[in-house]
Amino acid sequence: MRLKLPAVLAVSAAALLLAGCASSGGTGSTASPSTSGSAASKACTAPKAGSVSSAVKVTGDKGAEPAVTFDKPLKATGTQRSYITKGDGSEAKNGSTVDVALVAYNGTSGAKLTSNGFGGTATIPVTVGDSTMIPGLTQAVECASVGSRLVTTSTAKEAWGGADPSSVGSLKSTDTVVFVVDILDQVPNKADGAAQPPQQGFPTVKLASDGKPSVTIPKSLKPPTETKVEVLKKGTGATVADGDEVTLQYQGVNWRTGKVFDQSWGRGLSTLQTSQVVPGFSKALVGQMVGSQVVAVIPPADGYGSAGQSQAGIKGTDTLVFVIDILKTQH
């Protein structure tokens, strides 16, 4: 899970699984200053199959949680990865984000640790090379194609990058962990909706070739007293509903200083629930369509209130500006 501000997002079992050495917390408007994690290695360094990963038997249809069997205790000494089926979609290269369904087991005890993305439950976006995710999860998809089902085995210590894994099912560093992953789809890295004319009274947004925004706030412009939202790109995908889990790119700028205090750009996509973010950020998402890019100007009452957020350099009187690319939503 990406680094997030405390008390902004609830930590679910999946979040704990993804947390690795990162603390929980979240994204944009919710907004959090995060210790950004840069993409790791640029080369494809997928683990190779071996006797341990090959010992895990996986059966079942795509879309449903597979049946996973192995003789326990399974003893891994390193990371291995075997294909159950190979897909023919786009490859999960460094910096790309794929949606996965995942079931994980303690290979020592045989206990199931978590299951996500099967039977209509929320899938997990995994960005290859994202150092704020546990290494074992990015290794489970690296260089593999959409449509693949793979099994990855590793020591918990290696899978968690040396961090303590005990928050997930009391997993010990000496235990073996088993990941079975279905790579379902590739998530775009930026909004692809139709450009819309900018509205008066909003900061100016310029986009780099990769989609990363740059926000300029004219000195003559006064911050609004209530949350304002403009659409810069209008998508044609599903409409975000209250309570949805939304995958996005975002950048947060402090109106007073003009400086970025948090962003997903350069770190990997963020996924959050609309009901677990500050009110202004939720207002910017609900009702918008996937593929859209919106600008939200959020006064303190709809942001962090009079307490502000000192960790991000946000005072109780600060207005926040977010540029948000809405890339996926799950009801």
C-alpha positions in Angstrom: 0.0 0.0 0.0 1.2 3.5 -0.7 2.4 5.7 2.2 -0.5 7.8 3.5 -1.4 10.3 6.2 -2.4 8.8 9.5 -6.1 8.4 10.2 -7.1 9.1 6.6 -7.7 5.6 5.2 -8.7 2.5 7.1 -6.2 -0.3 7.0 -7.8 -3.4 5.5 -6.3 -6.9 5.4 -5.3 -6.2 1.8 -3.7 -3.0 2.9 -1.7 -4.8 5.6 -0.6 -7.3 3.0 0.7 -4.6 0.7 2.1 -2.4 3.4 5.6 -3.9 3.5 7.9 -1.3 5.1 5.5 1.5 4.3 3.0 2.9 6.8 -0.6 3.0 5.8 -2.2 6.2 4.6 -3.2 7.5 1.4 -3.4 9.8 -1.4 -4.6 12.9 -2.5 -7.3 14.9 -1.1 -7.2 12.8 1.6 -4.1 13.7 1.0 -1.0 12.8 2.5 2.5 13.7 2.4 4.1 10.5 1.6 7.6 9.4 1.5 7.8 8.9 -2.1 9.0 5.6 -3.4 10.8 5.7 -6.7 10.4 2.9 -9.2 13.0 0.3 -8.6 15.0 -1.5 -11.2 14.3 -0.7 -14.8 15.3 -4.1 -16.1 13.0 -7.1 -16.1 14.2 -9.4 -13.3 11.3 -11.8 -12.9 12.0 -14.8 -10.6 12.5 -18.1 -12.2 10.5 -21.3 -11.6 11.9 -23.9 -9.2 11.0 -27.0 -7.2 9.2 -25.0 -4.5 6.9 -22.9 -6.7 6.3 -25.9 -8.9 5.2 -27.9 -5.9 2.1 -25.6 -5.5 -0.9 -27.0 -7.4 -3.5 -24.5 -8.6 -6.9 -25.3 -10.2 -10.0 -23.4 -11.0 -11.5 -21.1 -13.6 -10.5 -17.5 -14.1 -12.6 -15.0 -12.2 -13.1 -17.4 -9.3 -10.7 -18.0 -6.4 -8.5 -21.0 -7.3 -8.1 -24.1 -5.3 -4.5 -24.1 -4.0 -2.8 -27.2 -2.6 0.7 -28.0 -1.4 2.4 -30.3 1.1 3.2 -28.4 4.3 5.5 -27.2 5.6 6.6 -25.7 2.3 10.2 -24.5 2.7 11.4 -21.7 0.5 15.0 -20.5 0.5 14.5 -17.8 -2.1 11.9 -16.4 -4.5 10.6 -18.7 -7.3 7.7 -18.1 -9.7 5.9 -20.6 -12.0 3.2 -20.0 -14.6 -0.1 -21.8 -14.3 -1.3 -20.2 -17.5 0.3 -17.6 -19.7 -1.7 -14.6 -20.9 -1.4 -12.9 -24.3 -2.1 -9.3 -23.1 0.3 -6.5 -22.5 3.4 -7.1 -20.4 3.7 -5.7 -16.9 6.9 -3.7 -17.5 8.6 -1.4 -15.0 6.4 1.5 -14.1 3.2 0.0 -15.5 0.2 -0.8 -13.3 -1.8 -4.0 -13.5 -5.0 -5.1 -11.8 -4.7 -8.4 -10.0 -6.7 -10.9 -8.1 -4.7 -12.5 -5.3 -4.9 -15.3 -2.8 -2.0 -15.7 -0.4 -1.1 -18.5 2.0 1.3 -19.2 4.8 3.3 -22.0 3.2 4.5 -23.2 6.6 1.2 -23.7 8.3 -1.1 -23.8 5.2 -3.3 -21.0 6.5 -4.9 -18.6 4.1 -3.7 -15.1 4.6 -5.9 -13.1 2.3 -8.0 -13.3 -0.8 -8.9 -10.3 -3.0 -10.3 -9.6 -6.4 -12.3 -12.8 -6.9 -16.1 -13.1 -7.3 -16.6 -9.4 -7.7 -14.5 -8.3 -4.7 -12.1 -5.3 -5.1 -9.0 -6.1 -7.1 -5.5 -4.8 -6.3 -3.5 -2.4 -8.5 0.2 -3.3 -8.5 2.8 -1.0 -10.0 5.9 -2.8 -11.1 9.0 -1.3 -9.4 6.9 0.5 -6.8 9.2 0.5 -3.7 6.3 1.2 -1.4 4.8 -2.2 -2.1 6.2 -5.4 -0.7 8.8 -6.8 -3.1 7.1 -10.2 -3.2 4.0 -8.7 -4.8 5.7 -6.8 -7.5 7.9 -9.8 -8.3 4.7 -11.8 -8.7 3.7 -9.8 -11.7 6.9 -8.4 -13.1 7.4 -9.1 -16.8 4.2 -11.2 -17.0 1.4 -10.6 -19.4 -2.2 -9.7 -18.8 -4.3 -12.9 -18.6 -1.6 -14.9 -16.8 -2.1 -16.9 -13.6 1.2 -17.4 -11.6 2.3 -18.8 -8.3 5.2 -17.2 -6.4 6.9 -18.6 -3.4 9.3 -16.9 -1.1 10.4 -16.6 2.5 8.3 -14.0 4.2 11.4 -12.0 5.1 12.4 -11.8 1.4 8.8 -11.1 0.2 8.5 -8.2 2.7 11.9 -6.8 1.9 13.1 -7.5 5.5 10.2 -5.7 7.1 8.0 -7.3 9.8 5.2 -9.3 8.2 3.4 -10.3 11.4 0.5 -7.9 10.8 -0.7 -10.4 8.2 -2.1 -13.5 9.9 0.8 -13.5 12.5 3.2 -14.4 9.6 6.7 -14.9 10.8 9.8 -13.8 8.8 11.0 -17.4 8.8 7.7 -18.7 7.2 7.2 -19.4 3.6 4.6 -17.3 1.8 2.7 -18.4 -1.3 1.1 -15.8 -3.7 -1.3 -17.0 -6.5 -2.0 -14.1 -8.8 -4.3 -13.5 -11.7 -3.3 -10.5 -13.9 -6.6 -9.2 -15.0 -5.9 -6.0 -16.8 -3.5 -3.1 -17.3 -4.5 0.3 -15.8 -3.7 3.5 -17.7 -1.2 5.9 -16.0 -3.1 9.0 -16.9 -6.6 10.3 -17.8 -7.5 9.9 -21.5 -10.8 11.8 -21.6 -11.7 14.6 -24.1 -10.1 17.9 -23.2 -12.5 20.5 -21.8 -12.1 24.3 -21.7 -10.7 25.5 -18.3 -13.0 27.5 -16.1 -12.3 31.0 -14.8 -11.3 31.3 -11.1 -9.2 28.1 -11.1 -5.4 27.7 -11.0 -3.7 27.0 -14.3 -2.7 23.4 -15.1 -0.1 22.3 -17.6 0.7 18.7 -18.4 4.0 17.0 -19.2 4.1 14.4 -21.9 3.7 11.6 -19.3 0.6 13.4 -17.9 2.2 14.8 -14.8 0.6 18.2 -13.9 2.2 21.5 -13.0 -0.1 23.9 -11.2 0.3 27.7 -11.2 -1.9 29.9 -8.9 -2.1 33.5 -10.1 -1.4 35.9 -7.3 -4.5 37.9 -8.2 -6.7 34.8 -7.6 -8.4 34.5 -4.2 -9.2 31.1 -2.8 -12.9 30.1 -2.7 -14.8 29.7 0.6 -16.4 26.4 -0.6 -15.1 23.4 -2.6 -14.9 24.1 -6.3 -14.4 21.4 -9.0 -13.6 21.8 -12.7 -13.3 19.1 -15.3 -10.2 19.4 -17.6 -10.7 16.0 -19.3 -14.1 14.3 -19.6 -13.9 10.5 -19.6 -16.5 8.0 -20.9 -16.0 5.2 -18.4 -18.0 4.1 -15.3 -19.3 6.8 -13.0 -17.8 7.0 -9.5 -20.4 6.4 -6.8 -20.2 7.2 -3.1 -18.3 4.4 -1.4 -16.4 3.3 -4.5 -12.7 2.3 -4.5 -11.1 4.6 -7.0 -7.6 4.1 -8.7 -6.1 7.4 -9.6 -3.1 9.7 -10.1 -3.1 12.9 -8.1 -1.1 15.9 -7.2 -1.7 18.1 -4.1 -0.6 21.7 -4.0 -0.9 24.2 -1.1 -2.6 27.4 -2.3 -0.6 29.5 0.1 2.8 28.3 -0.9 2.2 27.1 -4.4 4.2 24.0 -3.5 3.4 20.3 -4.0 2.9 18.6 -0.7 2.1 15.2 -2.0 1.6 13.3 -5.3 1.3 9.9 -6.7 3.4 10.8 -9.8 6.8 9.1 -9.6 5.5 6.7 -7.0 2.7 4.7 -8.6 -1.1 4.8 -8.8 -3.1 5.2 -5.6 -6.3 3.5 -4.7 -8.7 4.9 -2.1 -12.3 4.7 -1.0 -14.4 7.8 -1.5 -16.0 7.5 2.0 -12.6 7.4 3.7 -11.1 10.7 2.4 -11.5 14.3 3.4 -14.9 15.7 2.2 -13.5 17.9 -0.6 -11.7 15.1 -2.2 -14.8 12.9 -2.1 -16.8 15.7 -3.7 -14.3 15.9 -6.5 -14.6 12.2 -7.3 -18.3 11.2 -6.8 -20.3 11.6 -10.0 -17.2 11.9 -12.3 -16.5 9.3 -15.0 -13.4 7.1 -15.4 -11.0 8.7 -17.8 -11.7 12.2 -16.4 -9.2 14.7 -15.0 -10.6 17.1 -12.4 -9.2 20.0 -10.4 -10.5 20.4 -6.9 -10.0 23.6 -4.9 -10.7 22.7 -1.2 -10.9 25.2 1.6 -10.0 24.1 5.2 -13.6 23.2 6.2 -13.6 20.4 3.5 -10.0 19.6 4.0 -8.1 19.2 7.3 -10.0 21.8 9.2 -8.6 24.2 11.7 -6.0 21.7 12.9 -4.4 21.5 9.5 -1.8 18.8 8.8 1.6 19.8 10.1 3.3 16.7 8.7 2.5 18.1 5.2 3.1 21.7 6.1 -0.6 22.5 5.9 -2.0 25.2 8.3 -5.5 25.3 9.5 -6.2 28.2 7.2 -4.7 26.6 4.0 -6.7 25.9 0.9 -5.6 22.9 -1.1 -5.6 22.3 -4.8 -5.7 18.8 -6.3 -5.3 17.6 -9.9 -6.9 14.2 -10.1 -6.8 11.6 -12.9 -9.6 9.1 -12.4 -8.4 5.8 -13.9 -10.7 3.1 -12.4 -13.6 2.7 -10.0 -15.0 -0.4 -8.3 -18.5 -0.3 -6.8 
